[in-house]
Amino acid sequence: MALMITDECINCDVCEPECPNNAISQGEEIYEINPDLCTQCVGHYDEPQCQQVCPVDCIPLDPSHKEDQDQLYQKYLKISAKP
């Protein structure tokens, strides 16, 4: 399941550089996570790095993008594939 950033985000800028898939970017008001690029850090780390550094705990699972560990790993392989 991809992650999402809620409106509790304080735009502290710590999550964006932690994302190994470049799934996090600044939106109009708060940071946003591209669900097509978010693997919950599967393939890179044991835990989502953005959740680890977020000081306000505003990065929950996105219920509209349900994926299991295998699907997240397959997405990681697709994203990290060298052309």
ABEGO torsion letter per residue (X at the ends): XBBBBBAABAGAGAAAAABAAGABBBBAABBBBBAAABAGGBGABABBAAAAABAAGABBBBAABBBBAAAAAAAAAAAABBX
